[in-house]
Amino acid sequence: LHDGAVIIHNDMIENAKCILPLSDEPAGSRMKLGTRHLAALGLSEESDALILVVSEETHAMSYAFKGSMKRG
């Protein structure tokens, strides 16, 4: 599993390799976010879920919640 999101609900994997909508937020461009981080930010804008994302380049974990991202 390289691309796409994994959806976990009630401690079970519901789906994998999901393509998510990207954020339109200009803050994403200021932070120089890639596609997976923009997708995490976009999903956090549309849901109340805590979104975890791992950078392909640095392997650092970040999270997005309610339209904000904390980079790790």
N, C-alpha and C positions, 0 to 999 in steps of 0.2 A: 504494500500500500504506500504509494508515493504521493499522488495528487488526490485532492478532494478531502472532504471532511468526514469524520466518524461521528455519528449521532449516538449518544449514550443516554438512555432513559431508564430510571429505576435500576441502575447498576447493570444494565444489559445493553449490548450493542444492537441498535435498531437498524442502522444502515451505515454503509461505508462508501467512499469515493463520491460523496455528494458535492455538487457544485453549488456554491452559495452566492447570493447577491453581494455586490461590492458596495462599500460606503461611498456616498457622493460628498461626504464631508471634506471641505478644504483642509481641515486639520490633518487628515491623512496624508495629503501631499506635503504639508509642512514637516511632518515627521519622517518623510521619505519611506513610506510603507510599501511593501510588495503586495502581490495579489492575495496571498493567504492572510496577511495582517489586515488588509482592507476588507476581506470577507469576514474576518472575525469582528472587526469594528462595525461593519454593516449589520451583522446578525445581532450584535449587542444593542444596536439602535432600534431593532424591530422586535426584540423579545426581552424577557426578564432573566435570561440564562446567563450564567458565567461562562465565558468563552475562553478556552485555553488554546494557545497557538505556539508552535515551536518553529524557530527560524531555521530554514534550510542552510543558510550561510554560517550562522554563529552557533546554532544548536541551543540558543538561549530561549527560555520559556517566557512568554508574555501572557497577559490576560486582558480581556475586554469585558466591560460591564456598564450598562446604561449609557453607551455612546462614548465612553472614555477607555483609553488603553494605558496600561502600565507595562512598560517594556522591561524585560529582564536581562 
